[in-house]
Amino acid sequence: MAKGIRLQRGRKAIGADPEVVSVRPLSRADLAVLAQPRPRNSIQTLRDTHHRLARAVAGGLNDDACAEVTGYSIGRIFTLRQDPAFKELVAHYRAILTAEWASQDSVIEYMRTNALKAQAMISDKLDKAFEENEFLPTRDLLGIAELGLDRTGYGKVNKNVNVNVDFAAHLEAARKRQASAARQIEAPPKQPQSPQGGGSPALSSDRPAAPLRRF
């Protein structure tokens, strides 16, 4: 083989020059071998971008969305989709997504889906009314606005004002006033003062003295 000529496999050059050991004319069988499709190159090393693309493909994203997520070109994504190793990676992530979906509560899933549909219908109804210059009832508009503001952190705020009242002190003062009033009511009348000069008042001379008795 002539020197200075190197064979390549893709972008990589073959390290050793091939050695020609025999020469023979081509036959139809050789041409049939050349007509067979060449085996596709398989991914040698799975990188993070491959995993990210596999998760996107397993999630059902199209090639355009996958290109935005991973940065791959549309042609590169098409080539990777045909790669056996990448197909196995996609199947792996699709099984994970299927297991997560199977473990979900169907009732909660239906409620979430219905809630999203209801929000979409409300949005379409508001857009249609806006386009047709139609005014919806104020009560309905207030309900939609208050619900949306409340769920997004802009709802009404209740402020609690704490007033500290010394209830024990007021109760004790009331008890003292009650006790003072009771003492004033129960107090005995004042005794009449004795006449000046002291001594007991003189007995009337008209009343006879009682005779003394001995026992």
C-alpha positions as CSV (number, residue, x, y, z in Angstrom):
1,M,0.0,0.0,0.0
2,A,1.3,3.5,-0.8
3,K,2.9,5.3,2.0
4,G,1.3,8.5,3.3
5,I,-2.3,7.2,2.8
6,R,-4.3,6.7,5.9
7,L,-7.7,5.1,6.3
8,Q,-10.4,6.6,8.5
9,R,-13.4,5.3,10.3
10,G,-15.7,8.4,10.6
11,R,-13.6,11.2,12.1
12,K,-11.0,8.8,13.7
13,A,-8.1,7.6,11.7
14,I,-7.2,3.9,11.8
15,G,-4.0,3.5,13.8
16,A,-2.3,0.7,11.7
17,D,-2.1,0.6,8.0
18,P,-3.8,-2.4,6.6
19,E,-1.6,-5.1,5.0
20,V,-2.6,-6.6,1.6
21,V,-2.0,-10.4,1.6
22,S,-3.8,-11.4,-1.6
23,V,-5.4,-9.9,-4.7
24,R,-8.4,-11.4,-6.6
25,P,-11.1,-10.2,-8.9
26,L,-14.5,-9.1,-7.5
27,S,-17.4,-11.4,-7.8
28,R,-21.2,-10.9,-7.6
29,A,-21.2,-12.1,-4.0
30,D,-18.8,-9.3,-3.1
31,L,-21.1,-6.8,-4.8
32,A,-24.0,-8.2,-2.8
33,V,-22.1,-7.6,0.4
34,L,-21.5,-4.0,-0.6
35,A,-25.3,-3.6,-1.2
36,Q,-26.2,-4.5,2.4
37,P,-26.9,-1.6,4.8
38,R,-24.0,-0.6,7.0
39,P,-24.5,-1.1,10.7
40,R,-25.4,2.1,12.5
41,N,-22.9,3.5,15.0
42,S,-23.8,2.8,18.6
43,I,-23.2,5.3,21.4
44,Q,-20.0,4.5,23.1
45,T,-20.4,6.7,26.2
46,L,-23.7,7.9,27.5
47,R,-23.4,11.5,28.6
48,D,-25.7,13.7,30.6
49,T,-27.1,15.2,27.5
50,H,-28.1,11.7,26.3
51,H,-30.0,11.1,29.5
52,R,-31.7,14.5,29.3
53,L,-32.7,13.8,25.7
54,A,-33.9,10.3,26.6
55,R,-36.1,11.7,29.4
56,A,-37.5,14.3,27.0
57,V,-38.3,11.6,24.4
58,A,-39.8,9.3,27.0
59,G,-42.0,12.2,28.2
60,G,-43.5,12.5,24.7
61,L,-41.7,15.7,23.5
62,N,-41.3,16.2,19.8
63,D,-38.0,16.8,18.1
64,D,-38.3,20.6,18.2
65,A,-39.0,20.6,22.0
66,C,-36.2,18.1,22.6
67,A,-33.8,20.4,20.6
68,E,-34.7,23.3,22.9
69,V,-34.1,21.2,26.0
70,T,-30.8,19.6,25.1
71,G,-29.3,21.9,22.5
72,Y,-29.0,19.1,19.9
73,S,-29.9,19.7,16.3
74,I,-32.9,18.1,14.7
75,G,-30.6,15.9,12.6
76,R,-28.6,14.7,15.6
77,I,-31.8,13.9,17.5
78,F,-33.1,11.9,14.5
79,T,-29.8,9.9,14.4
80,L,-29.9,9.2,18.1
81,R,-33.5,8.0,17.9
82,Q,-32.2,5.2,15.6
83,D,-29.4,4.2,17.9
84,P,-30.0,0.9,19.8
85,A,-28.2,2.1,22.9
86,F,-30.3,5.3,23.0
87,K,-33.5,3.3,22.4
88,E,-32.7,1.2,25.5
89,L,-32.1,4.4,27.5
90,V,-35.5,5.8,26.3
91,A,-37.2,2.5,27.3
92,H,-35.6,2.8,30.7
93,Y,-37.0,6.2,31.4
94,R,-40.3,5.4,29.9
95,A,-40.7,2.5,32.4
96,I,-39.9,4.9,35.2
97,L,-42.6,7.3,34.0
98,T,-45.1,4.5,33.7
99,A,-44.4,3.3,37.2
100,E,-44.8,6.8,38.6
101,W,-48.1,7.2,36.7
102,A,-49.4,3.9,38.0
103,S,-48.6,4.8,41.6
104,Q,-50.7,8.0,41.4
105,D,-54.2,8.3,42.9
106,S,-56.6,8.3,40.0
107,V,-59.2,10.4,41.9
108,I,-56.7,13.1,42.6
109,E,-55.5,13.0,39.0
110,Y,-59.0,13.4,37.7
111,M,-59.7,16.3,40.1
112,R,-56.5,18.0,39.0
113,T,-57.4,17.5,35.3
114,N,-60.9,18.8,35.8
115,A,-59.6,21.8,37.7
116,L,-57.3,22.7,34.8
117,K,-60.1,22.2,32.2
118,A,-62.4,24.5,34.3
119,Q,-59.7,27.2,34.4
120,A,-59.2,26.9,30.7
121,M,-62.9,27.2,30.0
122,I,-63.1,30.3,32.3
123,S,-60.2,31.9,30.4
124,D,-61.9,31.2,27.1
125,K,-65.1,32.6,28.3
126,L,-63.5,35.8,29.5
127,D,-61.6,36.2,26.3
128,K,-64.7,35.7,24.2
129,A,-66.6,38.3,26.4
130,F,-63.7,40.7,26.0
131,E,-63.6,40.3,22.2
132,E,-67.3,40.8,21.9
133,N,-67.4,43.8,24.3
134,E,-69.7,41.9,26.6
135,F,-69.8,42.6,30.3
136,L,-70.3,39.6,32.5
137,P,-72.2,39.9,35.8
138,T,-70.2,41.8,38.4
139,R,-70.8,39.0,41.0
140,D,-69.2,36.4,38.8
141,L,-66.3,38.7,38.0
142,L,-65.7,39.4,41.7
143,G,-65.8,35.7,42.5
144,I,-63.3,34.9,39.9
145,A,-61.0,37.7,40.9
146,E,-61.2,37.0,44.6
147,L,-60.5,33.3,44.1
148,G,-57.5,34.0,41.9
149,L,-56.1,36.6,44.2
150,D,-56.6,34.4,47.3
151,R,-54.9,31.4,45.7
152,T,-51.9,33.4,44.5
153,G,-51.1,35.1,47.8
154,Y,-53.0,38.4,47.4
155,G,-56.1,37.5,49.4
156,K,-57.7,39.5,52.2
157,V,-55.6,40.0,55.3
158,N,-57.1,39.7,58.8
159,K,-55.4,41.8,61.4
160,N,-55.8,40.8,65.0
161,V,-55.4,43.5,67.7
162,N,-54.6,42.3,71.1
163,V,-55.8,44.5,74.0
164,N,-54.3,43.7,77.4
165,V,-56.8,44.4,80.2
166,D,-55.9,43.7,83.8
167,F,-59.1,41.9,84.6
168,A,-57.9,40.8,88.0
169,A,-57.2,44.4,89.1
170,H,-60.6,45.5,88.1
171,L,-62.3,42.6,89.9
172,E,-60.4,43.3,93.1
173,A,-61.4,47.0,93.0
174,A,-65.0,46.0,92.6
175,R,-64.8,43.6,95.5
176,K,-63.4,46.4,97.7
177,R,-66.1,48.8,96.7
178,Q,-68.8,46.1,97.5
179,A,-67.2,45.3,100.9
180,S,-67.0,49.0,101.8
181,A,-70.7,49.5,101.0
182,A,-71.7,46.4,103.0
183,R,-69.8,47.7,106.1
184,Q,-71.5,51.1,105.9
185,I,-74.9,49.4,105.8
186,E,-74.2,47.0,108.7
187,A,-72.6,49.7,111.0
188,P,-74.7,50.2,114.4
189,P,-76.2,53.6,115.1
190,K,-74.2,55.9,117.3
191,Q,-75.0,56.1,121.1
192,P,-76.4,59.4,122.5
193,Q,-73.9,61.3,124.4
194,S,-74.2,61.6,128.2
195,P,-75.1,65.1,129.8
196,Q,-72.2,67.3,130.8
197,G,-70.9,66.8,134.4
198,G,-70.8,63.0,134.2
199,G,-72.7,60.5,136.1
200,S,-75.8,58.7,135.2
201,P,-79.0,60.6,134.7
202,A,-81.1,61.3,137.8
203,L,-84.1,59.1,138.5
204,S,-87.4,60.7,138.5
205,S,-88.5,61.6,142.1
206,D,-92.1,60.6,141.4
207,R,-91.1,56.9,140.9
208,P,-90.9,55.0,144.2
209,A,-87.7,53.2,144.9
210,A,-87.9,49.4,144.8
211,P,-87.5,47.8,148.2
212,L,-84.4,45.8,148.9
213,R,-84.8,42.0,149.1
214,R,-82.5,39.5,150.8
215,F,-82.2,35.9,149.7
